[in-house]
Amino acid sequence: MNGLTAELERVILSFGGSKCGISDVRDIPERPSPELPFAVTVALALTPEIIAGIGKGPTREYHDEYERANRKLAEIGKAALSFLEERGFRAELLGPTTESFDRETLSVPFPHKTAAIRAGIGWIGKSDLLVTKEFGSAFRMCTILTDAPVSAGEPVTESSCGSCTCCVDACPVGAPTGREWRRGSSREDLVDIFACYRRAKEFARDSGWNHSICGICIEACPWTKKYIKSRSES
């Protein structure tokens, strides 16, 4: 890690980020701003007590936490952006994903998790969510693209889920296929995203929320449960 990278990480953590990593994304043709070769992933852990309460579906507290995390990530992202631009580098913030996606494919051109696995932050779980050893899937992300000469991390290329099927078993619509992710896996290999989204929309409709959220598979993950337990014991 060079000095610029270490200083950028200090800025992100000082503004409240939980974890960050850097990836080289030059070989991804569909990325936005092709002139910016590096991606800085910022992860913000969600409050464990709130995540512990969504095993049967999203709660009002989870909805509010989701929005709080999005606002905080925007704040952290802007701080990182300012840090880089003040030093003469170009940078672009890709905010936390909300409802800005292609309605036909239920996808975005450049998912945050694409950069995150390349940065070594975590792997793709059987629910198609990013999983980390520190927080399970109980976090949200934003990404900063930049041309700053930062040091990229070591990519993750294999899953650490093994034979675990907790998220598969917990899904109320059977969206996860149960297949284990490895580099080159497609989203369709892992999950029926349309079934997942339909259920999330139902939760939102029934509760009168703007965001289509669920979270059941997040709480079900053993890595998330480990995170929840570690915070309750500290």
C-alpha distance (Angstrom), angle and dihedral (degrees) to the residues before:
residue distance angle dihedral
M1 . . .
N2 3.79 . .
G3 3.81 124.8 .
L4 3.80 95.3 -98.7
T5 3.79 91.4 51.8
A6 3.80 92.4 49.3
E7 3.80 91.8 48.6
L8 3.81 91.9 48.8
E9 3.79 90.0 50.8
R10 3.82 90.5 51.5
V11 3.80 90.1 52.6
I12 3.81 92.3 50.7
L13 3.79 93.8 47.8
S14 3.80 93.6 43.5
F15 3.80 90.2 56.4
G16 3.80 90.4 53.3
G17 3.78 105.7 -87.2
S18 3.80 114.5 150.7
K19 3.80 98.9 -153.7
C20 3.79 138.4 -7.9
G21 3.77 139.5 -173.0
I22 3.79 140.6 176.2
S23 3.79 130.0 -131.4
D24 3.77 137.7 -173.9
V25 3.81 106.5 -124.3
R26 3.79 100.7 171.6
D27 3.79 93.0 117.8
I28 3.83 94.3 56.3
P29 3.81 104.1 95.6
E30 3.81 96.2 -171.0
R31 3.80 95.5 55.6
P32 3.80 117.5 118.4
S33 3.82 117.9 -108.6
P34 3.83 98.6 20.5
E35 3.80 89.8 -163.4
L36 3.83 89.6 69.3
P37 3.82 107.3 76.7
F38 3.81 102.4 -177.9
A39 3.80 132.5 63.4
V40 3.79 124.1 -155.1
T41 3.80 111.8 -156.3
V42 3.80 118.0 -155.4
A43 3.81 118.6 -166.1
L44 3.79 124.1 -166.3
A45 3.80 117.2 -164.7
L46 3.79 117.7 -132.6
T47 3.79 121.6 -127.5
P48 3.83 106.2 -84.7
E49 3.81 96.1 -144.7
I50 3.80 89.9 57.1
I51 3.80 93.6 46.9
A52 3.80 89.8 50.3
G53 3.81 88.5 62.9
I54 3.81 100.0 56.4
G55 3.79 100.5 73.0
K56 3.81 91.3 114.0
G57 3.79 96.7 35.4
P58 3.79 142.9 -52.8
T59 3.79 119.6 -47.3
R60 3.78 131.7 -155.2
E61 3.80 87.7 -105.6
Y62 3.79 90.4 55.2
H63 3.80 91.7 48.9
D64 3.81 90.1 52.5
E65 3.80 91.6 45.2
Y66 3.80 89.7 51.7
E67 3.79 90.4 54.9
R68 3.81 92.9 43.2
A69 3.80 90.7 52.7
N70 3.80 91.5 49.6
R71 3.81 91.2 52.3
K72 3.80 92.5 46.8
L73 3.80 92.5 48.5
A74 3.80 89.7 52.2
E75 3.81 88.5 53.5
I76 3.81 93.5 48.2
G77 3.79 91.7 44.5
K78 3.80 92.1 52.6
A79 3.81 90.4 50.1
A80 3.81 90.6 52.7
L81 3.79 90.0 45.8
S82 3.81 91.6 52.6
F83 3.81 91.4 47.2
L84 3.79 91.6 55.2
E85 3.79 97.0 41.2
E86 3.80 92.8 48.8
R87 3.80 87.2 59.0
G88 3.79 92.2 53.2
F89 3.80 99.5 -99.8
R90 3.77 127.9 127.7
A91 3.78 117.7 -118.5
E92 3.80 139.5 170.4
L93 3.79 127.7 -162.8
L94 3.80 120.6 -137.9
G95 3.79 103.1 -164.1
P96 3.80 126.2 -142.3
T97 3.79 111.2 -69.3
T98 3.79 114.2 -103.1
E99 3.81 122.9 149.6
S100 3.83 95.9 -33.0
F101 3.80 102.1 111.4
D102 3.78 141.3 107.2
R103 3.81 106.1 -78.9
E104 3.80 93.4 -153.1
T105 3.80 98.1 51.0
L106 3.83 98.5 23.1
S107 3.79 88.4 -134.1
V108 3.79 142.5 113.5
P109 3.82 124.1 -138.3
F110 3.81 93.8 -116.6
P111 3.83 116.7 21.4
H112 3.80 117.0 -154.7
K113 3.80 89.6 -126.7
T114 3.82 90.8 61.0
A115 3.79 89.0 66.3
A116 3.80 93.6 36.7
I117 3.80 96.8 59.0
R118 3.81 89.4 47.4
A119 3.81 88.7 52.4
G120 3.80 90.9 53.5
I121 3.80 94.3 -115.3
G122 3.80 95.7 129.8
W123 3.78 147.8 -49.5
I124 3.81 135.5 -94.7
G125 3.78 112.4 -92.8
K126 3.79 127.4 -146.6
S127 3.81 88.5 -94.1
D128 3.83 88.4 58.8
L129 3.81 90.7 -113.1
L130 3.78 123.3 124.0
V131 3.81 111.5 -101.1
T132 3.80 125.2 -158.6
K133 3.77 129.4 -171.7
E134 3.82 90.5 -129.1
F135 3.82 101.4 50.2
G136 3.78 107.6 7.3
S137 3.82 102.6 -140.8
A138 3.81 94.2 -38.6
F139 3.79 97.8 116.5
R140 3.78 143.4 74.8
M141 3.79 129.5 -134.8
C142 3.76 146.2 -149.5
T143 3.81 129.1 -173.8
I144 3.80 133.6 -141.9
L145 3.80 117.3 -158.8
T146 3.80 114.7 -154.8
D147 3.80 146.5 163.0
A148 3.81 91.5 -140.9
P149 3.84 113.1 127.2
V150 3.80 94.8 -111.2
S151 3.80 126.6 158.0
A152 3.80 116.0 -104.1
G153 3.80 121.1 -139.5
E154 3.79 128.3 -128.0
P155 3.83 111.9 -82.9
V156 3.79 122.3 -121.8
T157 3.80 111.0 -127.1
E158 3.82 103.9 173.0
S159 3.78 138.0 49.2
S160 3.79 124.0 -111.3
C161 3.82 92.7 -157.9
G162 3.80 95.3 95.7
S163 3.79 113.7 170.2
C164 3.82 94.0 -17.7
T165 3.82 114.0 127.5
C166 3.81 100.3 172.9
C167 3.81 95.5 121.7
V168 3.80 91.0 42.6
D169 3.80 91.9 52.2
A170 3.81 93.7 44.7
C171 3.82 98.4 51.4
P172 3.83 109.0 107.3
V173 3.82 92.4 -149.8
G174 3.81 100.0 37.5
A175 3.80 92.6 -117.6
P176 3.85 99.2 153.2
T177 3.80 113.3 78.3
G178 3.80 93.2 -151.2
R179 3.80 93.4 -120.2
E180 3.77 117.6 137.4
W181 3.78 119.2 -119.3
R182 3.76 123.5 -119.1
R183 3.77 131.4 165.3
G184 3.80 108.2 -67.0
S185 3.82 95.6 28.3
S186 3.78 115.0 137.2
R187 3.79 125.0 -135.6
E188 3.81 88.9 -112.7
D189 3.81 89.5 58.4
L190 3.78 89.2 62.0
V191 3.78 111.3 31.0
D192 3.79 146.9 10.4
I193 3.79 93.9 -123.1
F194 3.80 92.7 -174.7
A195 3.81 92.8 58.5
C196 3.79 89.0 46.7
Y197 3.79 92.9 50.6
R198 3.80 94.3 46.2
R199 3.81 90.4 56.0
A200 3.80 92.2 46.0
K201 3.80 89.8 51.2
E202 3.79 89.7 51.3
F203 3.80 90.5 53.6
A204 3.82 89.7 49.9
R205 3.79 93.4 46.7
D206 3.78 93.9 48.0
S207 3.81 91.6 48.8
G208 3.81 98.8 39.0
W209 3.82 94.3 -119.2
N210 3.80 129.6 150.8
H211 3.81 94.8 -141.9
S212 3.81 122.7 71.6
I213 3.79 99.5 -136.0
C214 3.79 137.9 153.9
G215 3.82 115.9 160.7
I216 3.79 99.3 -177.9
C217 3.82 92.4 123.5
I218 3.81 90.4 48.3
E219 3.80 92.4 58.6
A220 3.82 92.4 42.0
C221 3.81 94.7 58.5
P222 3.83 113.2 104.8
W223 3.81 89.6 -140.1
T224 3.81 89.2 56.4
K225 3.79 90.9 47.5
K226 3.80 89.1 51.4
Y227 3.81 89.2 53.0
I228 3.81 91.6 49.0
K229 3.80 91.9 48.8
S230 3.80 93.7 47.1
R231 3.80 91.7 54.5
S232 3.80 93.8 46.2
E233 3.82 89.8 53.5
S234 3.81 96.0 47.1
